[in-house]
Amino acid sequence: MSFSENSDLIFFDADNGIEVKTRKYGNKDSSKYIYWRELIGTYKRGFSIFIFQYIPHEIHENFTKRITRKLVLKIKPNCVF
């Protein structure tokens, strides 16, 4: 039985948040991040995703819009905002 067998929503709480360019997938300390490939793969398998992410030192609204746009474009590359 899969841990997500009876779930519609998957919650991600990576220690350091969504991937950064300085930590490549599989390298040292990469387990502290959630990678776009993991988020997109989960979404494409039919799950809703919930991501806990601390806001870095930038305007919260700007950060939220930037991350949301990036996520949507990774799911639907031809989407227009």
All heavy atoms as an XYZ file, in Angstrom:
690
protein
N       0.837     -1.173      0.000
C       0.000      0.000      0.000
C       0.888      1.245      0.000
O       1.824      1.357      0.756
C      -0.902      0.014      1.237
C      -1.733      1.270      1.316
S      -2.569      1.562      2.889
C      -3.791      0.305      2.871
N       0.563      2.190     -0.857
C       1.290      3.441     -0.949
C       0.842      4.380      0.179
O      -0.312      4.371      0.575
C       1.008      4.090     -2.304
O       1.481      5.410     -2.329
N       1.771      5.215      0.664
C       1.413      6.154      1.723
C       0.336      7.128      1.261
O      -0.382      7.693      2.061
C       2.639      6.923      2.206
C       3.093      7.983      1.245
C       2.635      9.288      1.368
C       3.975      7.688      0.219
C       3.048     10.266      0.490
C       4.389      8.666     -0.669
C       3.928      9.948     -0.533
N       0.215      7.315     -0.036
C      -0.728      8.303     -0.558
C      -1.978      7.673     -1.172
O      -2.788      8.364     -1.761
C      -0.034      9.156     -1.616
O       0.426      8.333     -2.665
N      -2.152      6.386     -0.967
C      -3.230      5.656     -1.625
C      -4.611      6.278     -1.413
O      -5.420      6.343     -2.325
C      -3.237      4.206     -1.150
C      -4.223      3.333     -1.885
C      -4.076      1.886     -1.474
O      -2.940      1.402     -1.363
O      -5.107      1.250     -1.252
N      -4.915      6.733     -0.241
C      -6.227      7.295      0.059
C      -6.181      8.808      0.245
O      -7.015      9.376      0.940
C      -6.814      6.631      1.313
C      -7.078      5.162      1.082
O      -7.654      4.786      0.076
N      -6.620      4.335      1.998
N      -5.219      9.458     -0.387
C      -5.043     10.899     -0.204
C      -5.273     11.653     -1.508
O      -5.017     11.141     -2.586
C      -3.626     11.202      0.273
O      -3.365     10.552      1.485
N      -5.736     12.886     -1.371
C      -5.870     13.782     -2.506
C      -4.835     14.901     -2.443
O      -4.524     15.525     -3.430
C      -7.258     14.429     -2.529
C      -8.367     13.413     -2.717
O      -8.177     12.460     -3.481
O      -9.425     13.587     -2.087
N      -4.332     15.133     -1.236
C      -3.445     16.252     -0.985
C      -2.124     15.743     -0.425
O      -2.096     14.934      0.495
C      -4.088     17.214      0.030
C      -3.249     18.389      0.502
C      -3.090     19.418     -0.611
C      -3.892     19.037      1.725
N      -1.027     16.248     -0.982
C       0.305     15.920     -0.469
C       0.924     17.214      0.058
O       0.960     18.234     -0.626
C       1.217     15.321     -1.570
C       0.577     14.094     -2.213
C       2.596     14.998     -1.006
C       0.411     12.901     -1.310
N       1.399     17.159      1.300
C       1.990     18.309      1.983
C       3.510     18.181      1.941
O       4.057     17.145      2.304
C       1.492     18.336      3.429
C       2.132     19.391      4.277
C       1.759     20.720      4.151
C       3.085     19.048      5.223
C       2.338     21.699      4.958
C       3.670     20.014      6.028
C       3.289     21.341      5.891
N       4.182     19.231      1.482
C       5.638     19.258      1.434
C       6.145     20.314      2.411
O       5.716     21.460      2.375
C       6.142     19.610      0.027
C       5.856     18.554     -0.995
C       4.759     18.668     -1.836
C       6.670     17.444     -1.131
C       4.486     17.708     -2.794
C       6.408     16.476     -2.074
C       5.312     16.607     -2.907
N       7.071     19.910      3.262
C       7.698     20.826      4.216
C       9.198     20.564      4.200
O       9.750     19.934      5.085
C       7.119     20.619      5.611
C       7.719     21.557      6.649
O       8.433     22.509      6.265
O       7.480     21.338      7.844
N       9.837     21.034      3.154
C      11.288     20.860      3.045
C      11.979     21.810      4.022
O      11.518     22.937      4.222
C      11.733     21.150      1.619
N      13.062     21.364      4.612
C      13.769     22.186      5.601
C      14.110     23.577      5.065
O      13.924     24.573      5.738
C      15.068     21.511      6.044
C      14.829     20.254      6.850
O      13.707     20.078      7.367
O      15.764     19.444      6.956
N      14.637     23.613      3.848
C      15.094     24.883      3.286
C      14.228     25.389      2.136
O      14.565     26.385      1.521
C      16.539     24.762      2.814
C      17.495     24.571      3.967
O      17.120     24.692      5.122
N      18.726     24.236      3.670
N      13.155     24.698      1.815
C      12.240     25.192      0.784
C      12.445     24.573     -0.578
O      12.998     23.494     -0.728
N      11.991     25.304     -1.586
C      12.058     24.841     -2.970
C      13.480     24.974     -3.480
O      14.211     25.894     -3.095
C      11.068     25.624     -3.842
C       9.628     25.408     -3.328
C      11.162     25.204     -5.306
C       8.572     26.254     -3.994
N      13.856     24.100     -4.360
C      15.228     23.998     -4.858
C      15.865     25.336     -5.195
O      15.190     26.291     -5.567
C      15.291     23.097     -6.086
C      14.756     23.701     -7.360
C      14.929     22.780     -8.536
O      14.070     21.909     -8.748
O      15.949     22.924     -9.247
N      17.173     25.368     -5.052
C      17.994     26.522     -5.424
C      19.096     26.029     -6.358
O      19.458     24.845     -6.338
C      18.614     27.219     -4.182
C      17.543     27.866     -3.326
C      19.442     26.243     -3.364
N      19.608     26.923     -7.174
C      20.621     26.543     -8.173
C      21.903     26.006     -7.547
O      22.604     25.213     -8.162
C      20.952     27.734     -9.069
C      19.823     28.126     -9.970
C      20.181     29.315    -10.828
C      18.981     29.692    -11.678
N      19.262     30.853    -12.518
N      22.202     26.413     -6.332
C      23.465     26.015     -5.697
C      23.427     24.613     -5.093
O      24.460     24.115     -4.649
C      23.856     27.026     -4.606
O      22.786     27.124     -3.657
C      24.130     28.396     -5.210
N      22.254     23.973     -5.069
C      22.130     22.610     -4.532
C      21.496     21.715     -5.581
O      20.294     21.654     -5.721
C      21.256     22.578     -3.270
C      21.893     23.182     -2.084
C      22.891     22.206     -1.468
N      23.480     22.799     -0.288
C      24.756     23.113     -0.192
N      25.571     22.882     -1.159
N      25.210     23.648      0.920
N      22.310     21.036     -6.331
C      21.820     20.138     -7.376
C      21.184     18.904     -6.748
O      21.630     18.417     -5.703
C      22.957     19.708     -8.315
C      23.594     20.857     -9.055
C      22.631     21.506    -10.006
C      23.305     22.623    -10.769
N      22.388     23.522    -11.389
N      20.166     18.396     -7.401
C      19.436     17.207     -6.952
C      20.412     16.050     -6.746
O      21.222     15.756     -7.610
C      18.389     16.848     -8.004
C      17.491     15.710     -7.616
C      16.391     15.931     -6.799
C      17.729     14.422     -8.066
C      15.545     14.894     -6.430
C      16.892     13.378     -7.715
C      15.811     13.626     -6.899
O      14.983     12.594     -6.541
N      20.362     15.442     -5.581
C      21.214     14.294     -5.277
C      22.549     14.637     -4.641
O      23.243     13.745     -4.154
N      22.923     15.896     -4.646
C      24.186     16.291     -4.035
C      24.032     16.474     -2.526
O      22.926     16.426     -1.992
C      24.710     17.585     -4.657
C      25.288     17.367     -6.043
O      25.365     16.250     -6.543
N      25.680     18.454     -6.687
N      25.146     16.716     -1.867
C      25.143     16.906     -0.414
C      24.117     17.966     -0.005
O      24.044     19.034     -0.602
C      26.541     17.332      0.046
C      26.663     17.461      1.546
C      28.081     17.818      1.938
C      28.241     17.707      3.424
N      28.287     18.918      4.138
N      23.344     17.638      0.998
C      22.318     18.515      1.567
C      21.135     18.805      0.648
O      20.297     19.624      0.969
C      22.909     19.841      2.060
C      23.832     19.653      3.254
O      23.599     18.717      4.041
O      24.790     20.434      3.391
N      21.055     18.122     -0.495
C      19.916     18.355     -1.386
C      18.612     17.852     -0.765
O      17.536     18.324     -1.123
C      20.143     17.694     -2.747
O      20.181     16.285     -2.629
N      18.718     16.955      0.191
C      17.510     16.432      0.840
C      16.801     17.484      1.685
O      15.680     17.277      2.131
C      17.854     15.219      1.704
O      18.734     15.588      2.740
N      17.436     18.623      1.879
C      16.812     19.696      2.640
C      15.878     20.549      1.776
O      15.246     21.465      2.261
C      17.882     20.597      3.258
C      18.696     19.872      4.318
C      19.709     20.788      4.936
C      20.481     20.033      6.005
N      21.417     20.903      6.710
N      15.806     20.229      0.485
C      14.986     20.978     -0.459
C      13.969     20.058     -1.111
O      14.164     18.858     -1.202
C      15.863     21.591     -1.566
C      16.850     22.599     -1.038
C      18.111     22.207     -0.600
C      16.514     23.947     -0.969
C      19.018     23.133     -0.098
C      17.409     24.878     -0.467
C      18.656     24.457     -0.037
O      19.547     25.381      0.465
N      12.887     20.665     -1.613
C      11.954     19.951     -2.475
C      12.264     20.445     -3.889
O      12.498     21.649     -4.088
C      10.475     20.188     -2.073
C       9.547     19.307     -2.879
C      10.067     21.633     -2.202
C       9.627     17.855     -2.554
N      12.336     19.543     -4.821
C      12.723     19.898     -6.184
C      11.500     19.970     -7.086
O      10.519     19.275     -6.882
C      13.769     18.899     -6.705
C      15.091     19.149     -6.041
C      15.351     18.666     -4.769
C      16.044     19.946     -6.642
C      16.540     18.957     -4.114
C      17.230     20.246     -6.009
C      17.479     19.741     -4.742
O      18.650     20.048     -4.099
N      11.604     20.872     -8.074
C      10.483     21.059     -8.995
C      10.035     19.734     -9.595
O       8.846     19.481     -9.731
C      10.862     22.059    -10.100
C      10.962     23.454     -9.595
C      12.105     24.205     -9.479
C       9.900     24.278     -9.121
N      11.811     25.441     -8.952
C      10.456     25.513     -8.726
C       8.527     24.103     -8.975
C       9.695     26.558     -8.210
C       7.765     25.149     -8.467
C       8.346     26.352     -8.098
N      10.968     18.865     -9.932
C      10.602     17.571    -10.532
C       9.725     16.754     -9.582
O       8.848     16.033    -10.021
C      11.843     16.786    -10.943
C      12.677     16.323     -9.745
C      13.814     15.433    -10.098
N      14.890     16.227    -10.670
C      16.056     15.754    -11.022
N      16.311     14.489    -10.890
N      16.972     16.533    -11.518
N       9.959     16.871     -8.279
C       9.144     16.153     -7.299
C       7.752     16.769     -7.186
O       6.752     16.053     -7.124
C       9.845     16.170     -5.938
C      11.178     15.437     -5.964
C      12.022     15.701     -4.737
O      12.156     16.872     -4.326
O      12.544     14.710     -4.191
N       7.695     18.088     -7.180
C       6.409     18.766     -7.097
C       5.560     18.504     -8.338
O       4.385     18.141     -8.239
C       6.615     20.276     -6.920
C       7.264     20.717     -5.617
C       7.633     22.193     -5.678
C       6.344     20.424     -4.450
N       6.165     18.665     -9.502
C       5.435     18.479    -10.759
C       5.012     17.024    -10.913
O       3.883     16.727    -11.324
C       6.291     18.928    -11.957
C       6.715     20.393    -11.807
C       5.556     18.697    -13.271
C       5.630     21.369    -11.480
N       5.893     16.095    -10.578
C       5.554     14.672    -10.666
C       4.375     14.318     -9.777
O       3.484     13.562    -10.175
N       4.352     14.873     -8.589
C       3.243     14.628     -7.662
C       1.950     15.195     -8.219
O       0.911     14.536     -8.222
C       3.551     15.253     -6.284
O       4.760     14.681     -5.776
C       2.419     15.022     -5.301
N       2.012     16.409     -8.733
C       0.830     17.052     -9.304
C       0.312     16.261    -10.515
O      -0.883     16.025    -10.649
C       1.150     18.486     -9.705
C      -0.028     19.189    -10.323
C      -1.024     19.736     -9.527
C      -0.150     19.278    -11.699
C      -2.116     20.363    -10.084
C      -1.237     19.909    -12.275
C      -2.218     20.444    -11.469
O      -3.303     21.059    -12.037
N       1.217     15.844    -11.376
C       0.816     15.118    -12.592
C       0.250     13.735    -12.285
O      -0.429     13.152    -13.120
C       1.980     15.036    -13.572
C       2.244     16.377    -14.232
C       3.290     16.291    -15.308
C       3.395     17.637    -16.017
N       4.360     17.607    -17.105
N       0.501     13.208    -11.098
C      -0.104     11.935    -10.679
C      -1.492     12.155    -10.087
O      -2.118     11.223     -9.610
C       0.807     11.214     -9.689
C       2.009     10.557    -10.365
C       2.766      9.595     -9.460
N       3.278     10.190     -8.258
C       4.418     10.884     -8.148
N       5.164     11.073     -9.205
N       4.796     11.357     -6.984
N      -1.965     13.401    -10.123
C      -3.331     13.684     -9.731
C      -3.540     14.221     -8.328
O      -4.675     14.356     -7.884
N      -2.459     14.536     -7.651
C      -2.579     15.055     -6.292
C      -2.590     16.577     -6.288
O      -1.957     17.222     -7.125
C      -1.404     14.590     -5.422
C      -1.343     13.120     -5.233
C      -0.464     12.338     -5.974
C      -2.167     12.497     -4.311
C      -0.411     10.976     -5.795
C      -2.121     11.129     -4.122
C      -1.240     10.366     -4.872
N      -3.288     17.147     -5.332
C      -3.131     18.560     -5.026
C      -1.883     18.657     -4.164
O      -1.572     17.734     -3.405
C      -4.336     19.073     -4.240
O      -5.507     19.014     -5.011
N      -1.155     19.738     -4.306
C       0.067     19.886     -3.521
C      -0.037     21.121     -2.628
O      -0.609     22.137     -3.004
C       1.328     19.947     -4.396
C       1.254     21.070     -5.428
C       1.565     18.625     -5.089
C       2.513     21.236     -6.241
N       0.508     20.979     -1.437
C       0.552     22.068     -0.459
C       2.009     22.189     -0.049
O       2.608     21.240      0.432
C      -0.326     21.711      0.744
C      -0.421     22.797      1.767
C      -1.536     23.617      1.807
C       0.580     22.997      2.700
C      -1.647     24.615      2.765
C       0.482     23.988      3.657
C      -0.641     24.807      3.684
N       2.587     23.371     -0.247
C       4.015     23.570      0.011
C       4.189     24.579      1.136
O       3.707     25.706      1.038
C       4.736     24.097     -1.250
C       4.459     23.198     -2.454
C       6.224     24.242     -0.986
C       4.771     23.854     -3.776
N       4.865     24.159      2.193
C       5.234     25.095      3.252
C       6.570     25.690      2.860
O       7.526     24.965      2.593
C       5.344     24.392      4.605
C       5.762     25.328      5.696
C       4.821     26.123      6.320
C       7.083     25.432      6.070
C       5.197     27.014      7.315
C       7.480     26.315      7.062
C       6.528     27.108      7.687
N       6.641     27.010      2.804
C       7.867     27.682      2.384
C       8.019     28.971      3.178
O       7.129     29.816      3.160
C       7.773     28.003      0.887
C       8.831     28.942      0.352
C      10.171     28.280      0.154
O      10.273     27.309     -0.574
N      11.198     28.783      0.804
N       9.118     29.114      3.880
C       9.387     30.394      4.522
C       9.640     31.428      3.438
O      10.220     31.125      2.396
C      10.611     30.314      5.438
C      10.341     29.585      6.720
C      10.834     28.303      6.921
C       9.587     30.170      7.723
C      10.577     27.620      8.109
C       9.327     29.497      8.909
C       9.826     28.228      9.086
O       9.567     27.565     10.242
N       9.209     32.633      3.693
C       9.399     33.713      2.731
C      10.800     34.289      2.929
O      11.160     34.683      4.039
C       8.354     34.841      2.944
C       6.934     34.290      2.916
C       8.554     35.966      1.936
C       6.435     33.839      1.596
N      11.584     34.339      1.850
C      12.918     34.942      1.983
C      12.795     36.459      2.169
O      11.698     37.004      2.172
C      13.594     34.592      0.651
C      12.495     34.308     -0.288
C      11.313     33.852      0.515
N      13.900     37.107      2.271
C      13.907     38.555      2.514
C      13.540     39.305      1.233
O      14.396     39.868      0.552
C      15.265     39.009      3.036
C      15.598     38.401      4.356
N      14.977     38.789      5.524
C      16.441     37.399      4.696
C      15.438     38.066      6.523
N      16.328     37.210      6.045
N      12.256     39.263      0.916
C      11.716     40.038     -0.198
C      10.241     40.288      0.100
O       9.676     39.690      1.026
C      11.900     39.334     -1.545
C      11.108     38.076     -1.752
C      11.337     37.459     -3.127
O      10.628     37.830     -4.076
O      12.243     36.622     -3.241
N       9.630     41.139     -0.640
C       8.224     41.462     -0.411
C       7.403     40.197     -0.603
O       7.515     39.515     -1.625
C       7.767     42.584     -1.353
C       8.553     43.868     -1.030
C       6.262     42.825     -1.246
C       8.374     44.973     -2.028
N       6.595     39.857      0.391
C       5.854     38.590      0.392
C       5.012     38.408     -0.861
O       5.006     37.328     -1.451
C       4.972     38.491      1.632
C       5.754     38.360      2.894
N       5.163     38.053      4.088
C       7.077     38.494      3.166
C       6.086     38.001      5.032
N       7.247     38.274      4.500
N       4.303     39.437     -1.261
C       3.443     39.333     -2.440
C       4.268     39.034     -3.699
O       3.878     38.217     -4.528
C       2.649     40.624     -2.640
C       1.664     40.545     -3.790
C       0.846     41.813     -3.942
O       0.993     42.746     -3.130
O       0.053     41.860     -4.891
N       5.424     39.669     -3.828
C       6.292     39.420     -4.981
C       6.793     37.980     -4.993
O       6.823     37.325     -6.035
C       7.480     40.385     -4.986
C       7.059     41.818     -5.204
O       5.918     42.103     -5.560
N       7.977     42.741     -4.961
N       7.211     37.496     -3.834
C       7.699     36.120     -3.735
C       6.599     35.132     -4.106
O       6.808     34.218     -4.895
C       8.201     35.830     -2.317
C       8.577     34.394     -2.106
C       9.780     33.902     -2.585
C       7.711     33.521     -1.459
C      10.124     32.573     -2.409
C       8.049     32.195     -1.282
C       9.261     31.716     -1.758
N       5.412     35.340     -3.548
C       4.296     34.432     -3.806
C       3.937     34.414     -5.286
O       3.748     33.340     -5.875
C       3.071     34.838     -2.962
O       3.456     34.821     -1.592
C       1.914     33.893     -3.175
N       3.878     35.567     -5.908
C       3.572     35.635     -7.345
C       4.650     34.953     -8.179
O       4.349     34.231     -9.127
C       3.409     37.092     -7.779
C       2.107     37.710     -7.344
C       2.004     39.149     -7.833
C       0.689     39.763     -7.405
N       0.583     41.171     -7.846
N       5.904     35.197     -7.832
C       7.020     34.609     -8.596
C       7.003     33.089     -8.526
O       7.118     32.400     -9.540
C       8.347     35.167     -8.064
C       9.574     34.664     -8.803
C      10.822     35.426     -8.367
N      11.070     35.413     -6.933
C      11.612     34.393     -6.273
N      11.946     33.292     -6.890
N      11.829     34.493     -4.969
N       6.835     32.541     -7.327
C       6.835     31.089     -7.155
C       5.602     30.463     -7.803
O       5.682     29.419     -8.454
C       6.927     30.722     -5.658
C       8.297     31.116     -5.113
C       6.656     29.243     -5.426
C       9.471     30.412     -5.758
N       4.458     31.111     -7.650
C       3.228     30.596     -8.257
C       3.361     30.573     -9.775
O       3.013     29.587    -10.428
C       2.018     31.450     -7.837
O       1.905     31.410     -6.415
C       0.738     30.947     -8.470
N       3.852     31.652    -10.345
C       4.046     31.720    -11.801
C       4.989     30.617    -12.270
O       4.726     29.928    -13.249
C       4.581     33.088    -12.198
C       4.907     33.180    -13.682
C       5.288     34.577    -14.094
N       4.018     35.267    -14.292
C       3.773     36.514    -13.937
N       4.692     37.239    -13.367
N       2.598     37.061    -14.161
N       6.079     30.416    -11.560
C       7.050     29.396    -11.936
C       6.413     28.004    -11.890
O       6.601     27.196    -12.800
C       8.261     29.465    -11.004
C       9.439     28.663    -11.464
C      10.672     29.004    -10.635
C      11.898     28.349    -11.201
N      13.117     28.738    -10.507
N       5.636     27.740    -10.849
C       4.970     26.442    -10.720
C       3.979     26.222    -11.857
O       3.986     25.171    -12.502
C       4.262     26.343     -9.373
C       3.469     25.075     -9.102
C       4.375     23.849     -9.121
C       2.759     25.171     -7.762
N       3.155     27.213    -12.133
C       2.164     27.077    -13.206
C       2.852     26.867    -14.548
O       2.440     26.012    -15.341
C       1.217     28.305    -13.245
C       0.362     28.298    -14.495
C       0.350     28.336    -12.005
N       3.904     27.602    -14.825
C       4.609     27.458    -16.108
C       5.302     26.109    -16.239
O       5.451     25.592    -17.344
C       5.603     28.600    -16.305
C       4.966     29.954    -16.585
C       6.019     31.055    -16.616
C       4.175     29.927    -17.889
N       5.706     25.521    -15.135
C       6.308     24.187    -15.192
C       5.240     23.122    -15.451
O       5.515     22.108    -16.065
C       7.088     23.888    -13.916
C       8.384     24.672    -13.841
C       9.167     24.316    -12.613
C      10.497     25.005    -12.589
N      11.461     24.509    -13.563
N       4.024     23.375    -14.993
C       2.924     22.435    -15.216
C       2.317     22.632    -16.605
O       2.050     21.675    -17.324
C       1.836     22.600    -14.126
C       2.400     22.167    -12.778
C       0.581     21.808    -14.475
C       1.520     22.538    -11.600
N       2.102     23.883    -16.976
C       1.492     24.230    -18.259
C       2.372     25.264    -18.949
O       2.136     26.480    -18.850
C       0.093     24.803    -18.049
C      -0.852     23.817    -17.419
C      -2.207     24.431    -17.230
C      -3.127     23.397    -16.583
N      -4.482     23.910    -16.397
N       3.406     24.820    -19.661
C       4.408     25.749    -20.245
C       3.818     26.815    -21.163
O       4.406     27.883    -21.316
C       5.334     24.823    -21.014
C       5.148     23.481    -20.402
C       3.734     23.444    -19.907
N       2.691     26.575    -21.782
C       2.128     27.544    -22.723
C       1.109     28.479    -22.075
O       0.433     29.233    -22.764
C       1.479     26.820    -23.903
C       2.518     26.018    -24.668
O       3.642     26.454    -24.846
N       2.134     24.847    -25.122
N       0.999     28.423    -20.774
C       0.035     29.261    -20.048
C       0.452     30.727    -20.153
O       1.623     31.055    -20.098
C      -0.010     28.825    -18.577
S      -1.239     29.712    -17.624
N      -0.543     31.590    -20.324
C      -0.280     33.025    -20.417
C      -0.818     33.693    -19.159
O      -1.941     33.462    -18.760
C      -0.959     33.614    -21.675
C      -0.763     35.116    -21.738
C      -0.437     32.940    -22.929
N      -0.001     34.549    -18.566
C      -0.418     35.292    -17.366
C      -0.870     36.667    -17.755
O      -0.343     37.339    -18.528
C       0.732     35.399    -16.361
C       0.970     34.142    -15.608
C       1.749     33.131    -16.103
C       0.389     33.974    -14.355
C       1.967     31.976    -15.393
C       0.593     32.829    -13.626
C       1.388     31.829    -14.156
